[in-house]
C-alpha cells in the first residue's frame, strides 16, 4: 500500500538546526513525527518517547518511516498470576 499523497514529509525545526550531522555524535530529537530521509543513513539518532530516549541507528530499510515508530511509547500488558488459596483441613 502506498503512502497517501496529502500527507507531506515532515522534518522538525529542532532537527533541521542539527542537520550538519556528525557520525560520531548522536542527534537528540523529541519530535517523533520526523520522517527519515536518505541523508540520515548511518547516523545515530536519540528519540524521546515521553519517558526516556531510545537510540535509533538509521539504515537503508528505515528510510520513509517516522522516528516515533522505533521508540515505543506504551508498556506491554503484564498478565497477573492467579493465586491459589489452599483450604486448611480440620
N, C-alpha and C positions, 0 to 999 in steps of 0.2 A: 504494500500500500504506500503510495507516495505522499509526500508532505503537502498539506493544503497551501494553496497559493496566497491566501490572505494573511497567513502567518509570516512574519518577517524574521530575519536573522537579527538577534539582539546581542549586543556587546555592552555591558555596563560601563558607566562613566569612570568608576573607580578602577575597572580593569583596563580601560584604554590609557589611563595615566601610567600604568605599569608595563605597557606594551614593549618597550625595548627589553626583550626577555634575555635574562642570563640563564644559561643552562645549569649553573651551579646553585643559584638561589631559588627558593620556591616562591611562587606568586600567591599571595593571600587574597581570596575572593569571598565575599559574603553574599553575592548575588548569584543564586542558584539558576537563574533563567538564562545566563550567558551561554551562547552556543559555541561549541568547539570548532575552530577553523583549522585549515591546513598549516598555517604558520605557527600553530601552537604545538605541533607534533614534536615529541621528545622533551617537553618541559614538565616540570613538577608543579602542580597547582594544588594549593590547600583550600578546600571548600568547607565553608561553615554551614552546619545543619541546624543551628539554633542552640546546640549544647556544646559541641566540640568540633574541631577541624579534622577533616579526612584528607589524606594525601592521595592525589589522583595523578598518575603518570599517563600523559596523553600519548596514545598510539594511533596508528592509521585507522584501525577499525572503530575508533571512538569519534571520528570526525562527523559532525552533523548532529550529534546528541547534545543535550544540555548538561551542564556541570552538576546540577542537582540530582541527576539520575545515578550518580556514582557516590553520593553521600546520603545514606538512608537517614530519614528523619523520624521514623517510628520504630518502637520496640516490637519485637516479635512476642506474641502472646505465649505465656508460660502456663501450662496446664497445672492445675492444683492436684496434688495427690490425695487419694481417698484415705481417710484414717479409719482403720478398723478398730472397733471397740470390742474388747473381749469381755464376755459375761463371766462374773465370778460364780463359782459353784458353791452352793450352800451345804 
